[in-house]
Amino acid sequence: MAGAAFVLSQVLRAAHRSDLPSFPNQDPTGTFGDPDAPPLRIVALGDSSITAPGVSRLDNVWIRRVALGLAIRYRVELIALAVGGSKAHDVIEGQLDEAVRLRPDIGVVSVGSNDSLRGVRRANFEHRLHHILSRLEEVADAVVVLGMGDLGSIPRLPPAIRPYVSRRGRVFDGLCSRVAAAHPKAVKVYTKGRMSSAFWEDRSLFAPDQFHAGDGGHAVFAKEAMPAFLAAVAMVEAARTARV
């Protein structure tokens, strides 16, 4: 417990360094595509991986890149409910009811990094993620779960704690995979490839705050997430056909 408290204190200190810039959270909400195309509503819950502090253009945010890609075939309505810094508990308390009310075709859940970094117990996170997915499955035809890459690659973190942060991030990403596998409408993004390795290989993928992903990092997120979204769209189409 003492070791975990030390790591948490180091994470919090790194997150509030005065020698590095800070950036506001952003809202990538928008509507894209031909108004006469089939509608596709995507509702995104989560943390700063959605609100994208440090990304210079909203069209470069990964979830909007995905929406723009899908807008070739659909009239995509993207609604982002995410709040920077959120843990799974915060998603349940402040975002989930509104997401259910909006009845998305595809729900997106991008949460877990803050739970991992801030010492939330694994069992608590897993239980909360099950709850989030269960509620979304009541109204959505598909749910995309992002998970996370290698959190130890964050340049702003002290080198001494990066191995621990990497291990803990892998555990929490594994929990995301396990929970998603237990839900028939859930699709988990594959995060063990470029989403993990690219940020070690190219530090310019981070925003100038050296904590969040920047424009280049979000391009990696979008590319790696797109297969999961295409699978989710196929689930939406199958559900629509079954309802006819």
C-alpha positions in Angstrom: 0.0 0.0 0.0 2.9 2.4 0.8 4.4 1.6 -2.6 1.1 2.3 -4.4 0.7 5.6 -2.5 4.2 6.6 -3.5 3.5 5.9 -7.2 0.2 7.8 -7.0 1.9 10.8 -5.5 4.5 10.7 -8.3 1.8 10.5 -10.9 -0.1 13.4 -9.4 3.1 15.5 -9.2 3.9 14.7 -12.8 0.4 15.6 -13.9 0.7 19.1 -12.3 4.1 20.2 -13.4 4.3 23.9 -13.7 7.2 23.8 -16.2 5.0 22.2 -18.9 1.9 23.7 -20.7 -1.6 22.6 -19.9 -4.5 22.5 -22.4 -8.3 22.7 -22.1 -10.6 19.8 -22.7 -12.4 19.8 -26.0 -15.7 18.5 -27.4 -15.5 16.5 -30.6 -19.3 16.4 -31.0 -20.5 16.9 -34.5 -22.6 15.6 -37.4 -20.9 14.4 -40.6 -21.9 12.9 -44.0 -24.7 13.1 -46.5 -28.0 14.1 -44.8 -29.8 11.5 -47.0 -27.4 8.6 -45.9 -28.5 6.0 -43.3 -28.2 7.5 -39.8 -25.6 6.3 -37.3 -25.5 7.7 -33.8 -22.3 7.3 -31.8 -22.2 8.3 -28.2 -18.8 8.4 -26.5 -18.2 8.2 -22.8 -14.9 8.4 -20.9 -12.0 10.6 -20.1 -9.4 12.9 -21.8 -8.8 10.3 -24.5 -12.0 11.6 -25.9 -11.7 15.3 -24.9 -8.2 15.5 -26.4 -6.4 18.3 -24.6 -3.4 19.4 -26.7 -4.8 18.3 -30.1 -4.7 21.3 -32.4 -7.7 20.6 -34.6 -11.0 18.9 -33.6 -11.0 17.0 -36.9 -7.7 15.4 -35.6 -9.3 13.9 -32.5 -9.4 10.1 -33.0 -13.1 9.6 -32.4 -13.9 12.4 -34.9 -11.4 10.8 -37.4 -13.4 7.6 -37.0 -16.7 9.4 -37.5 -15.4 11.1 -40.6 -14.3 7.8 -42.0 -17.7 6.2 -41.4 -19.4 9.3 -42.9 -18.5 8.0 -46.3 -21.5 5.7 -45.9 -23.6 7.1 -43.1 -24.9 10.3 -41.7 -22.9 10.1 -38.5 -24.1 11.9 -35.4 -21.2 11.9 -32.9 -22.1 13.0 -29.3 -19.3 13.1 -26.8 -20.2 13.1 -23.1 -16.7 12.4 -21.8 -15.0 14.6 -19.1 -11.3 14.8 -18.8 -9.9 13.0 -15.7 -12.8 10.7 -15.4 -12.6 7.2 -13.8 -15.2 4.5 -14.3 -17.0 5.7 -11.2 -17.3 9.2 -12.7 -18.7 7.8 -16.0 -21.4 6.0 -14.1 -22.3 9.0 -11.9 -22.1 11.7 -14.6 -22.3 10.3 -18.1 -24.0 7.0 -18.3 -27.7 8.0 -17.7 -27.5 10.6 -20.5 -25.8 8.1 -22.8 -28.7 5.6 -22.2 -31.2 8.4 -22.8 -29.7 9.2 -26.2 -30.1 5.5 -27.3 -26.9 5.3 -29.5 -26.5 2.9 -32.3 -22.9 2.5 -31.1 -21.7 3.3 -27.6 -18.0 4.1 -27.1 -16.3 3.6 -23.7 -12.9 5.0 -23.3 -12.0 4.8 -19.6 -9.5 3.0 -17.4 -6.3 5.0 -17.7 -7.2 7.2 -14.7 -8.4 4.2 -12.7 -5.0 2.6 -13.4 -2.9 5.7 -12.7 -4.8 6.7 -9.5 -4.8 3.5 -7.7 -8.3 2.2 -8.1 -8.7 -1.4 -7.1 -8.9 -3.8 -10.1 -12.0 -5.5 -8.8 -13.8 -2.2 -8.4 -12.9 -1.1 -11.9 -13.9 -4.4 -13.4 -17.3 -4.3 -11.6 -17.9 -0.7 -12.8 -17.0 -1.5 -16.4 -19.4 -4.4 -16.4 -22.1 -2.1 -15.2 -21.4 0.5 -17.9 -21.5 -2.0 -20.7 -24.6 -3.7 -19.3 -26.5 -0.4 -19.3 -25.3 0.5 -22.8 -26.3 -2.9 -24.2 -29.9 -2.2 -23.1 -30.2 0.5 -25.8 -27.2 0.2 -28.3 -26.7 -2.4 -31.0 -22.9 -2.3 -30.3 -20.4 -1.0 -27.8 -16.8 -0.2 -28.6 -14.3 -0.5 -25.7 -11.0 1.3 -26.3 -8.9 0.2 -23.4 -5.4 1.7 -23.3 -1.9 1.4 -24.7 1.3 1.4 -22.7 0.9 4.1 -20.0 4.5 3.8 -19.0 5.4 5.6 -22.3 4.1 8.9 -21.0 7.2 11.2 -21.0 5.9 13.3 -18.2 6.2 10.4 -15.7 9.4 9.9 -13.7 11.5 7.1 -15.2 11.6 5.2 -11.9 7.8 4.5 -11.9 7.3 3.8 -15.6 7.8 0.0 -15.4 5.2 -0.2 -12.6 2.8 2.1 -14.6 3.3 -0.1 -17.7 2.5 -3.3 -15.8 -0.6 -1.8 -14.2 -1.8 -0.4 -17.5 -1.5 -3.8 -19.1 -3.6 -5.3 -16.2 -6.3 -2.7 -16.7 -6.3 -3.1 -20.4 -6.6 -6.8 -19.8 -9.6 -6.2 -17.6 -11.2 -4.2 -20.4 -10.7 -7.1 -22.7 -12.1 -9.6 -20.2 -15.2 -7.5 -19.5 -15.8 -6.9 -23.2 -15.6 -10.6 -23.9 -18.4 -11.2 -21.4 -20.8 -8.9 -23.3 -22.2 -10.0 -26.6 -22.5 -6.5 -28.1 -19.1 -5.3 -27.0 -16.0 -5.0 -29.3 -12.6 -4.4 -27.8 -10.0 -2.3 -29.7 -6.7 -4.2 -30.1 -4.2 -2.1 -28.1 -1.1 -4.4 -27.9 0.3 -3.3 -31.3 1.0 0.2 -32.6 -1.2 1.8 -29.9 1.5 0.6 -27.4 4.7 0.6 -29.3 4.3 3.8 -31.4 4.5 6.1 -28.4 7.8 4.7 -27.3 9.2 4.9 -30.8 8.1 8.5 -31.6 7.8 10.9 -28.7 6.3 13.6 -31.0 3.0 11.6 -30.9 2.5 13.3 -27.5 1.1 16.8 -27.0 3.4 19.5 -25.8 2.2 18.8 -22.2 4.1 15.5 -22.5 1.1 13.7 -20.9 -1.7 13.4 -23.4 -1.6 12.2 -27.0 -1.3 14.9 -29.6 -2.4 15.1 -33.2 -0.1 12.3 -34.3 -1.0 10.1 -31.4 -4.7 10.5 -32.1 -4.0 9.5 -35.7 -2.6 6.2 -34.3 -5.6 5.8 -32.1 -8.0 6.2 -35.0 -6.2 3.8 -37.3 -6.0 1.1 -34.6 -9.6 1.6 -33.5 -11.2 1.6 -36.9 -11.4 -2.3 -37.3 -13.4 -2.4 -34.0 -15.8 0.3 -35.3 -16.3 -1.6 -38.6 -17.2 -4.7 -36.6 -19.6 -2.6 -34.5 -21.2 -1.1 -37.7 -21.7 -4.7 -39.0 -23.5 -5.5 -35.7 -25.7 -2.4 -36.1 -26.6 -3.4 -39.7 -27.4 -7.0 -38.6 -29.6 -5.7 -35.8 -31.5 -3.3 -38.2 -32.1 -6.2 -40.6 -33.4 -8.4 -37.9 -35.9 -5.7 -36.8 -37.3 -5.2 -40.3 
